[in-house]
């Protein structure tokens, strides 16, 4: 059986020079009527699937390269739409970005090489930034490196407002000043100075922006109520390799001692826990037994505990995680919370599993308003779900029915594909380009596990 997610090689390194985009680049191609994923349910999964590097880490590591001139090498970066967009943002500032084939002498993953010049243009243009929200994290490193920045207000998935006020307040505590007009944030920070920053909420993006600015500030910065996600620890780990002095990453208090300069490094991206959760949900929905290679149980403790309560069997494996589902799952209640709680990105997958679980489960969204748009699509497949404010009440049915549905965002699209694996008949997920923003070859990896799934 083929191993899902293994790199089968290619015809040589693909080099994209500044300002050039391949004709077939998915970041520029408009969605078409054949932008669909077709799923035929009813087949249990079996085999091994390998997760790639975390999207939510890779994008921030790419932004961190702005802090130091020279050639940076990021290993295990997923080749997804959002990464291509961030690459274009960096190119617009003067960087040279290219993919390199795996170097067998070092590892078995391709490398994203970023050559950051001595002089960069501290502007992130609207036509790129408005397409994905993570682009706002260039603000901190640009202020630290250039003393100024002009960044368009970000776009991305549409599931409620996610203002950047905490980013701006945290950076202002270090001495930055901002004006916001005409869709842009313009910042000035000729002399960043360390300070204590107390976040009113453990925002991942705000924590990342403040850390990347503080590494070049004079003196010591302390961030209290900092985000604790594994992706934060990954970013701080790379910054420390570059010469930063950061302590406490992964805890609620991060201390940064500013340094005068940083240098380029080679860094391996942490595995994607959301992608891993998608394959766990897939086997929970379809049944079967799989190994999710490179997945880390210590990054997914509460989710795996919750899936265990539902009746799945999950344990650590020498390769990553072993998972099996051989009977109908049981309903549970859960709430999204900041890490180490249940991530909001897991929620569409959990709601999908509950849709065919025995009993009634209540899912509460505590992080983002309006993140239940996919529920109407699950209802089209026969799910019995009622939403009230930030709660979803899910009454499990015996089985879903295949239907035409539409992906509204990355994780909702993946959840609908998972729903199709356990549904009777054919499920067609339209607007599949959303899935491409967060998953590298989801269809191919599921097919290698025995699923009947294809790109239209």
RAUR-V619962 format. One record per residue. N is the residue number from 1. RES is the residue in one letter. SS is DSSP state (alpha for helix, beta for strand, coil for the rest). PSI is psi in whole degrees, 0 to 359 (NA if undefined). D_LAST is the distance of its C-alpha to the last C-alpha in Angstrom with 1 decimal. Layout:
BEGIN
n->{N/N}
res->{RES/RES}
ss->{SS/SS}
psi->{PSI/PSI}
d_last->{D_LAST/D_LAST}
END
This chain:
BEGIN
n->{1/2/3/4/5/6/7/8/9/10/11/12/13/14/15/16/17/18/19/20/21/22/23/24/25/26/27/28/29/30/31/32/33/34/35/36/37/38/39/40/41/42/43/44/45/46/47/48/49/50/51/52/53/54/55/56/57/58/59/60/61/62/63/64/65/66/67/68/69/70/71/72/73/74/75/76/77/78/79/80/81/82/83/84/85/86/87/88/89/90/91/92/93/94/95/96/97/98/99/100/101/102/103/104/105/106/107/108/109/110/111/112/113/114/115/116/117/118/119/120/121/122/123/124/125/126/127/128/129/130/131/132/133/134/135/136/137/138/139/140/141/142/143/144/145/146/147/148/149/150/151/152/153/154/155/156/157/158/159/160/161/162/163/164/165/166/167/168/169/170/171/172/173/174/175/176/177/178/179/180/181/182/183/184/185/186/187/188/189/190/191/192/193/194/195/196/197/198/199/200/201/202/203/204/205/206/207/208/209/210/211/212/213/214/215/216/217/218/219/220/221/222/223/224/225/226/227/228/229/230/231/232/233/234/235/236/237/238/239/240/241/242/243/244/245/246/247/248/249/250/251/252/253/254/255/256/257/258/259/260/261/262/263/264/265/266/267/268/269/270/271/272/273/274/275/276/277/278/279/280/281/282/283/284/285/286/287/288/289/290/291/292/293/294/295/296/297/298/299/300/301/302/303/304/305/306/307/308/309/310/311/312/313/314/315/316/317/318/319/320/321/322/323/324/325/326/327/328/329/330/331/332/333/334/335/336/337/338/339/340/341/342/343/344/345/346/347/348/349/350/351/352/353/354/355/356/357/358/359/360/361/362/363/364/365/366/367/368/369/370/371/372/373/374/375/376/377/378/379/380/381/382/383/384/385/386/387/388/389/390/391/392/393/394/395/396/397/398/399/400/401/402/403/404/405/406/407/408/409/410/411/412/413/414/415/416/417/418/419/420/421/422/423/424/425/426/427/428/429/430/431/432/433/434/435/436/437/438/439/440/441/442/443/444/445/446/447/448/449/450/451/452/453/454/455/456}
res->{X/X/X/X/X/X/X/X/X/X/X/X/X/X/X/X/X/X/X/X/X/X/X/X/X/X/X/X/X/X/X/X/X/X/X/X/X/X/X/X/X/X/X/X/X/X/X/X/X/X/X/X/X/X/X/X/X/X/X/X/X/X/X/X/X/X/X/X/X/X/X/X/X/X/X/X/X/X/X/X/X/X/X/X/X/X/X/X/X/X/X/X/X/X/X/X/X/X/X/X/X/X/X/X/X/X/X/X/X/X/X/X/X/X/X/X/X/X/X/X/X/X/X/X/X/X/X/X/X/X/X/X/X/X/X/X/X/X/X/X/X/X/X/X/X/X/X/X/X/X/X/X/X/X/X/X/X/X/X/X/X/X/X/X/X/X/X/X/X/X/X/X/X/X/X/X/X/X/X/X/X/X/X/X/X/X/X/X/X/X/X/X/X/X/X/X/X/X/X/X/X/X/X/X/X/X/X/X/X/X/X/X/X/X/X/X/X/X/X/X/X/X/X/X/X/X/X/X/X/X/X/X/X/X/X/X/X/X/X/X/X/X/X/X/X/X/X/X/X/X/X/X/X/X/X/X/X/X/X/X/X/X/X/X/X/X/X/X/X/X/X/X/X/X/X/X/X/X/X/X/X/X/X/X/X/X/X/X/X/X/X/X/X/X/X/X/X/X/X/X/X/X/X/X/X/X/X/X/X/X/X/X/X/X/X/X/X/X/X/X/X/X/X/X/X/X/X/X/X/X/X/X/X/X/X/X/X/X/X/X/X/X/X/X/X/X/X/X/X/X/X/X/X/X/X/X/X/X/X/X/X/X/X/X/X/X/X/X/X/X/X/X/X/X/X/X/X/X/X/X/X/X/X/X/X/X/X/X/X/X/X/X/X/X/X/X/X/X/X/X/X/X/X/X/X/X/X/X/X/X/X/X/X/X/X/X/X/X/X/X/X/X/X/X/X/X/X/X/X/X/X/X/X/X/X/X/X/X/X/X/X/X/X/X/X/X/X/X/X/X/X/X/X/X/X/X}
ss->{coil/coil/coil/beta/coil/coil/coil/coil/coil/coil/coil/coil/coil/coil/beta/beta/coil/coil/coil/coil/coil/coil/coil/coil/coil/coil/coil/coil/coil/coil/coil/coil/coil/coil/coil/beta/beta/beta/beta/beta/coil/coil/coil/coil/beta/beta/beta/beta/beta/beta/coil/coil/beta/coil/alpha/alpha/alpha/alpha/alpha/alpha/alpha/alpha/alpha/alpha/alpha/alpha/alpha/coil/coil/beta/beta/beta/beta/beta/beta/coil/coil/coil/coil/coil/alpha/alpha/alpha/alpha/alpha/alpha/alpha/alpha/alpha/alpha/alpha/alpha/coil/coil/coil/beta/beta/beta/beta/beta/coil/coil/coil/coil/coil/coil/coil/coil/coil/coil/beta/beta/beta/beta/beta/beta/coil/coil/coil/coil/coil/coil/beta/beta/coil/alpha/alpha/alpha/alpha/coil/coil/coil/alpha/alpha/alpha/alpha/alpha/alpha/alpha/alpha/alpha/alpha/alpha/alpha/alpha/alpha/coil/beta/beta/beta/beta/beta/coil/coil/coil/coil/coil/coil/coil/coil/coil/coil/coil/coil/alpha/alpha/alpha/alpha/alpha/alpha/alpha/alpha/alpha/coil/coil/coil/beta/beta/beta/beta/beta/coil/coil/beta/beta/beta/beta/beta/coil/coil/coil/coil/beta/coil/coil/beta/beta/beta/coil/coil/coil/coil/coil/alpha/alpha/alpha/alpha/alpha/alpha/alpha/alpha/alpha/alpha/alpha/coil/coil/coil/beta/coil/beta/beta/beta/beta/beta/coil/coil/coil/coil/coil/alpha/alpha/alpha/alpha/alpha/alpha/alpha/alpha/alpha/alpha/alpha/alpha/coil/coil/coil/beta/beta/beta/coil/coil/coil/coil/coil/beta/beta/beta/beta/beta/coil/coil/coil/coil/coil/coil/coil/coil/beta/beta/beta/coil/coil/beta/coil/alpha/alpha/alpha/alpha/alpha/alpha/alpha/alpha/alpha/alpha/alpha/alpha/alpha/alpha/coil/beta/beta/beta/beta/beta/beta/coil/coil/coil/alpha/alpha/alpha/coil/alpha/alpha/alpha/alpha/alpha/alpha/alpha/alpha/alpha/alpha/coil/coil/beta/beta/beta/beta/beta/coil/coil/beta/beta/beta/beta/beta/beta/coil/coil/coil/coil/beta/coil/coil/coil/beta/beta/beta/coil/coil/coil/coil/coil/beta/coil/alpha/alpha/alpha/alpha/alpha/alpha/alpha/alpha/alpha/alpha/alpha/coil/coil/coil/beta/coil/beta/beta/beta/beta/beta/coil/coil/coil/coil/coil/coil/coil/coil/coil/coil/alpha/alpha/alpha/alpha/alpha/alpha/coil/coil/coil/beta/beta/beta/beta/beta/coil/coil/beta/beta/beta/beta/beta/coil/coil/coil/coil/coil/beta/coil/coil/beta/beta/beta/coil/coil/coil/alpha/alpha/alpha/alpha/alpha/alpha/alpha/alpha/alpha/alpha/alpha/alpha/coil/coil/beta/coil/beta/beta/beta/beta/beta/coil/coil/alpha/alpha/alpha/alpha/coil/coil/coil/coil/coil/alpha/alpha/alpha/alpha/alpha/alpha/alpha/coil/coil/coil/beta/beta/beta/beta/coil}
psi->{138/151/114/132/357/141/122/10/189/201/10/173/139/120/123/112/160/128/356/140/131/150/327/13/121/344/342/344/136/144/144/176/345/17/72/155/128/126/132/117/172/354/127/156/151/140/203/133/138/130/153/191/153/124/314/351/315/318/322/325/323/317/324/336/341/339/343/129/154/184/115/146/117/120/143/39/129/139/84/168/316/326/318/323/316/324/320/324/314/320/322/339/356/356/156/124/132/154/141/143/161/144/105/338/344/316/181/25/150/163/137/115/128/114/103/122/170/331/128/160/114/53/128/107/151/316/341/314/326/352/348/136/330/347/341/342/359/346/311/308/328/318/321/321/318/345/2/161/146/108/128/146/135/160/224/201/144/88/54/161/138/79/158/20/318/326/310/319/319/316/327/327/337/359/2/150/144/147/138/119/152/33/9/150/123/121/149/134/72/335/86/137/134/148/172/130/121/112/134/343/143/69/129/308/318/318/315/315/316/318/315/334/320/336/340/6/156/125/199/135/134/124/115/147/38/155/150/8/152/330/330/314/324/315/313/325/317/317/321/322/325/350/1/166/93/133/149/4/134/353/177/355/120/131/127/123/117/147/164/329/159/160/164/152/171/131/140/127/139/148/153/107/334/320/317/317/327/319/326/317/324/315/331/326/317/340/166/198/126/164/127/96/142/353/145/117/324/345/351/27/304/323/312/324/317/318/326/320/332/347/358/155/122/135/162/145/152/331/337/259/137/138/143/142/120/12/171/136/164/147/146/166/147/160/143/139/160/154/135/21/185/121/146/332/340/338/315/327/319/317/320/315/320/335/337/11/158/122/195/130/146/125/128/128/112/356/313/135/151/21/48/20/330/345/320/326/320/325/325/335/5/5/147/93/132/132/138/113/242/24/147/125/116/117/113/139/165/316/146/163/135/143/162/127/173/135/126/339/181/302/327/320/316/320/324/325/316/318/320/332/331/8/159/125/204/132/130/115/109/167/44/351/335/319/323/341/336/352/132/109/53/319/313/321/319/321/324/343/0/1/147/91/141/158/130/NA}
d_last->{23.3/21.5/22.4/19.6/20.0/22.5/22.6/22.5/24.1/23.3/25.2/27.5/27.8/25.7/28.3/27.6/30.9/31.9/30.5/27.9/24.1/21.8/19.9/16.5/17.7/15.3/18.4/19.1/15.9/15.4/12.5/10.7/9.4/5.7/6.6/5.2/5.8/6.4/10.0/12.6/16.0/19.3/19.5/21.9/21.2/23.5/24.2/24.5/22.2/23.6/23.3/23.6/26.1/26.2/24.5/27.5/29.9/28.5/28.4/32.1/33.1/31.8/33.9/36.9/37.0/38.4/41.6/42.7/42.7/41.7/38.8/36.9/34.5/32.0/30.6/27.5/25.9/22.2/20.1/18.4/18.3/21.6/23.3/22.5/23.8/27.0/27.4/27.5/30.0/32.2/32.0/33.2/36.2/37.0/35.4/33.8/30.7/28.9/27.0/29.0/28.0/29.5/33.3/34.2/37.7/36.8/33.5/30.2/28.0/27.2/29.4/29.0/32.2/33.7/36.8/38.5/41.3/44.8/44.3/41.2/40.4/40.3/37.9/34.3/33.0/31.4/28.3/27.2/28.8/27.6/24.0/24.8/27.8/28.8/30.1/33.4/34.5/35.5/38.4/40.6/40.4/41.0/44.1/45.4/44.9/45.7/47.7/45.4/41.8/40.0/36.6/34.4/33.8/30.4/27.2/24.3/23.0/24.6/26.4/30.0/32.6/33.2/36.2/37.5/41.1/41.6/40.5/43.0/45.8/45.4/45.5/48.3/50.3/50.2/51.6/48.7/49.0/46.2/45.7/42.6/42.1/39.6/36.6/38.0/40.0/42.8/44.7/47.9/49.3/51.9/53.4/51.3/53.5/52.7/53.0/52.2/49.0/48.5/45.0/45.0/41.7/40.2/37.6/35.5/35.0/38.6/39.8/37.8/39.1/42.6/42.6/41.4/44.1/46.8/46.6/48.4/50.6/54.3/55.4/53.7/50.9/50.4/47.2/47.9/45.3/42.8/39.3/39.2/35.5/34.9/33.2/36.6/38.4/36.0/36.8/40.5/40.4/39.1/41.6/44.4/43.4/43.7/47.2/46.9/49.0/47.1/48.1/46.7/43.0/41.3/44.3/45.0/47.5/46.6/49.4/48.9/51.8/51.1/51.4/52.3/49.5/46.3/44.8/41.5/40.2/37.6/35.9/33.3/30.9/31.3/28.5/25.9/27.2/24.4/21.8/24.2/24.5/20.8/21.1/24.4/22.8/20.0/22.8/24.9/22.3/21.2/24.5/25.5/27.0/25.8/27.3/26.0/27.6/29.2/29.0/32.4/34.1/36.6/33.9/32.5/35.7/35.5/31.9/32.5/35.7/34.0/31.3/34.3/36.0/33.0/33.6/31.3/33.2/32.7/34.9/35.3/34.5/35.8/32.2/31.4/30.7/30.6/29.1/29.2/28.6/30.1/30.9/30.1/30.6/33.4/33.3/34.8/35.6/34.7/35.0/33.4/36.0/36.5/36.3/37.4/36.2/32.8/30.5/28.9/25.6/26.0/26.6/23.1/22.7/26.2/25.8/22.7/24.9/27.8/25.8/26.4/29.5/32.9/35.0/34.7/33.7/34.4/32.4/34.2/32.8/35.7/34.1/31.9/32.2/29.3/26.9/26.0/23.4/20.8/23.3/22.6/19.0/20.4/22.9/20.3/19.5/23.3/24.6/28.2/28.6/31.3/31.6/35.0/35.5/34.3/34.0/31.4/32.8/30.4/31.6/29.7/28.4/28.1/24.4/21.5/19.5/15.7/14.9/12.8/13.8/13.8/14.5/17.9/18.6/17.8/19.4/18.5/14.8/15.5/17.8/15.4/13.1/16.6/17.5/14.7/16.1/19.4/18.4/19.0/16.1/12.5/11.6/8.8/9.6/9.5/11.1/9.7/11.8/14.7/13.7/13.8/17.3/18.6/16.7/16.3/13.4/13.5/10.6/12.6/15.8/15.0/13.8/17.2/18.9/17.8/15.1/12.4/9.4/6.2/3.8/0.0}
END
